[in-house]
Every structure is written in structure tokens, then in C-alpha cells.
Amino acid sequence: MPKGLIHSKNDNVCILTNDVKKGEEVICAYLENPSEYVIIKSSEDIPLGHKIALSDIKSGEKVIKYGRPIGIATKDIFAGNHVHVHNIKSMRWSKK
């Protein structure tokens, strides 16, 4: 059963619909076609509603959600890592 949703094929994060424990394999289904999914192993505990990285995101690269950039990685983020305010800077409020 999926524990996360991917909003767009271009996304590099999955939004969790359940709490996830470190080491857990997480099924992330594509919102547009739930029969397609990605399985990612969580490298840490991540709460419901937060994001898990689907692939490595280097410091300075864009974090993509809804098929659009939502932030910039402030440090290297590895597949399976928790993605949140501790490692991304929002593009919403940025003047850049």
C-alpha cells in the first residue's frame, strides 16, 4: 500500500501520507496514475506530510514538487532523506 504520493513525473520528492520509520521501504504512487510507483528506502524517520527525496539532490539544485521548483537544496540531500526546512530554502519568499 502506498505511503506517499508523487504529484508529477518531474518531481524529485514524494509527499508522505503516513509516518515513516528509518530503514522502511516506502511505496510512492504517482497521483496521475497510481498503478505506477517508486519504492524508496527511508534513511531516517519522517513524519506524515513531509517529503522524502526520490533521488540525490545536490546543494544548490532545485527541489521539484507539483512539477515545479519549490526550493533550493541548502546542502546535499540523498535519496531516502527527509526533505524539509532544515535542508531546503523556499523559492516562494526568495527574491532570486
Backbone hydrogen bonds in HBPLUS format (Angstrom, degrees):
<---DONOR---> <-ACCEPTOR-->    atom                        ^
c    i                          cat <-CA-CA->   ^        H-A-AA   ^      H-
h    n   atom  resd res      DA  || num        DHA   H-A  angle D-A-AA Bond
n    s   type  num  typ     dist DA aas  dist angle  dist       angle   num
A0003-LYS N   A0027-ILE O   2.82 MM  24  5.67 157.8  1.87 153.2 158.3     1
A0017-THR N   A0003-LYS O   2.73 MM  14  5.23 163.5  1.76 126.7 132.7     2
A0029-ALA N   A0004-GLY O   3.00 MM  25  6.34 148.3  2.10 152.4 142.3     3
A0005-LEU N   A0015-ILE O   2.80 MM  10  5.25 152.2  1.88 143.7 150.4     4
A0015-ILE N   A0005-LEU O   2.91 MM  10  5.25 162.6  1.94 155.5 150.3     5
A0006-ILE N   A0029-ALA O   2.81 MM  23  5.95 155.2  1.87 148.0 149.5     6
A0031-LEU N   A0006-ILE O   2.80 MM  25  5.80 168.8  1.81 154.7 155.9     7
A0011-ASP N   A0008-SER O   3.08 MM   3  5.40 162.0  2.12 112.1 117.8     8
A0012-ASN N   A0064-ILE O   3.16 MM  52  5.42 152.3  2.24 128.3 133.2     9
A0054-LEU N   A0012-ASN O   2.90 MM  42  5.20 174.7  1.90 131.0 132.7    10
A0014-CYS N   A0052-ILE O   2.94 MM  38  5.34 150.3  2.03 146.6 156.3    11
A0052-ILE N   A0014-CYS O   2.95 MM  38  5.34 150.0  2.04 146.6 156.3    12
A0016-LEU N   A0050-HIS O   2.90 MM  34  5.75 176.8  1.90 175.9 174.9    13
A0049-GLY N   A0016-LEU O   2.81 MM  33  5.13 160.5  1.85 134.1 140.0    14
A0020-VAL N   A0046-ILE O   2.85 MM  26  5.19 161.5  1.88 157.5 163.0    15
A0046-ILE N   A0020-VAL O   2.88 MM  26  5.19 159.0  1.92 141.7 147.9    16
A0024-GLU N   A0021-LYS O   3.06 MM   3  5.55 159.5  2.10 137.2 138.8    17
A0023-GLY N   A0042-SER O   2.71 MM  19  5.16 160.7  1.75 142.8 146.6    18
A0042-SER N   A0024-GLU O   2.88 MM  18  5.47 169.0  1.89 157.9 157.0    19
A0026-VAL N   A0040-ILE O   2.72 MM  14  5.24 173.1  1.73 150.9 153.4    20
A0040-ILE N   A0026-VAL O   2.92 MM  14  5.24 158.2  1.97 145.8 150.8    21
A0028-CYS N   A0038-VAL O   2.77 MM  10  5.19 171.9  1.78 163.8 166.7    22
A0038-VAL N   A0028-CYS O   2.84 MM  10  5.19 153.0  1.91 142.8 151.2    23
A0030-TYR N   A0036-GLU O   3.03 MM   6  5.87 165.6  2.05 153.8 153.6    24
A0033-ASN N   A0030-TYR O   3.10 MM   3  5.26 134.5  2.32 101.1 113.5    25
A0036-GLU N   A0033-ASN O   2.88 MM   3  5.78 168.9  1.89 133.5 137.3    26
A0043-SER N   A0080-GLY O   2.94 MM  37  5.16 172.1  1.95 122.9 123.3    27
A0050-HIS N   A0047-PRO O   3.13 MM   3  5.85 159.5  2.17 139.0 141.9    28
A0083-VAL N   A0051-LYS O   2.88 MM  32  5.06 168.8  1.89 137.1 136.9    29
A0053-ALA N   A0081-ASN O   2.95 MM  28  5.50 159.2  1.99 153.9 160.8    30
A0080-GLY N   A0053-ALA O   2.88 MM  27  5.19 164.5  1.90 135.0 139.4    31
A0057-ILE N   A0077-ILE O   2.72 MM  20  5.04 167.7  1.73 153.5 157.1    32
A0077-ILE N   A0057-ILE O   2.80 MM  20  5.04 166.9  1.81 155.7 159.7    33
A0061-GLU N   A0058-LYS O   2.88 MM   3  5.49 161.7  1.91 142.8 145.2    34
A0060-GLY N   A0073-ALA O   2.77 MM  13  5.18 166.2  1.79 137.7 142.2    35
A0073-ALA N   A0061-GLU O   2.87 MM  12  5.62 167.2  1.89 166.9 168.9    36
A0063-VAL N   A0071-GLY O   2.78 MM   8  5.19 162.7  1.81 141.6 143.7    37
A0070-ILE N   A0063-VAL O   2.81 MM   7  5.81 164.3  1.83 169.5 173.6    38
A0065-LYS N   A0068-ARG O   2.94 MM   3  5.50 160.3  1.98 158.0 152.3    39
A0068-ARG N   A0065-LYS O   3.03 MM   3  5.50 166.7  2.05 115.6 119.6    40
A0091-MET N   A0070-ILE O   3.07 MM  21  5.55 161.9  2.11 123.3 122.4    41
A0072-ILE N   A0089-LYS O   2.89 MM  17  5.26 151.3  1.97 141.6 149.2    42
A0089-LYS N   A0072-ILE O   2.83 MM  17  5.26 153.3  1.90 144.1 152.2    43
A0074-THR N   A0087-ASN O   2.90 MM  13  5.18 163.1  1.93 120.1 125.9    44
A0081-ASN N   A0078-PHE O   2.86 MM   3  5.54 156.2  1.92 151.5 152.0    45
A0087-ASN N   A0084-HIS O   3.01 MM   3  5.91 169.9  2.02 130.3 133.3    46
A0088-ILE N   A0084-HIS O   3.11 MM   4  6.10 119.4  2.49 148.8 162.1    47
